[in-house]
Amino acid sequence: MELTEWLEIDPKSERPPFDQLRTQIIGGVRDGRLTAGMRLPTVRDLPGPLRLAVNTVARRHRDLDSAGI
């Protein structure tokens, strides 16, 4: 299953899009939708389908990488 098929960003949420994205990706790792070695879409590929800014996705990539996820 593609990442963009199950990720959902709620623009009306009080939580910022970056936090929603991070939380959902961590949840995907925990429940097995994202497995070891699976590559995430690039910083340039992911923003379009989710209607996010490139900087939002870049920040998510940096933070998840720093956390070892």
N, C-alpha and C positions, 0 to 999 in steps of 0.2 A: 504494500500500500504506500502510495506517495505521501510525503509529509504534508503537502498542501491539501490533501484530501481530508485530513482530520484536524488540522490546525484551524482555529477560528479566533479572529480578533474582533472583539466587540467595541466599536468606536464610542458607544455610550457608557461603557464601564468606567467606574471611578479609578480602576487600576490602569496605569499607562500601558500602551501597546507593548513596549519592551518587556514589562513584567509579565504580561499575559503570554507572550511568546516564550519567554524563559521558563515559566511555570509549566506550560504545555509540553515543551520539549523534555524537561526533566521528568514529567509524568509519562511521556512516551518511552523514555529509557526504563523507568520503573516497571511499567506494565508490559514491556516487551515489543512495543510497536517499533522502537528504535533499538537495534541490536549493535553489539560491538563490531566495529569495522564499517558500519553503514555510514555513507557520506551524506552530509547535509547539503541542501542546495547552496549554491554560492551566494555571496552578498549581493550580487547583481541579479541572480535568478529568482530569489525568494520574494523580494519586495512587491513585484508586480501582482502575482496572484493574491497576495494578502493585503494589497493596497497600503503598504507601509513605506516609509522613507528608507532609503539605502542606509543612512546613518543609524536608524533603529536596528536594522538587521546586523550591521557591522558591530554595533555595541553588544548585541546578543552573542554573536560569534566570539568576540573577545572575552566576554565574561564567562561563557560556558567553557571555552578553552582554558582559561585561567583556573577554573574550578575542576578541570580534568574530566569534563563530561563530553 
